[in-house]
């Protein structure tokens, strides 16, 4: 599966039913040594200029919190793994 195949899927949190937008709106955090995806960085609100973001403007969700990638949505569970 390619990232472009799942980019427009909606991200839903199993823990509280929260919606985090589409994967295409997120950033990915990689492990430098292996190139594996470590976490999703979900945008939180808009920056003042609407163009630039800072690390504090993101919610970090571990990649291993993804439980299922379905046809239209990505289900993750942040009940025990969420990092803000």
Secondary structure, DSSP 8 states (H G I E B T S, - for coil): --HHHHTT-EEEETTT--EEEEGGGSEEEE-TTT--EEEEEEE-S--SSSS---GGGEEEEEGGGEEEE-SSEEEE--TTTEE-
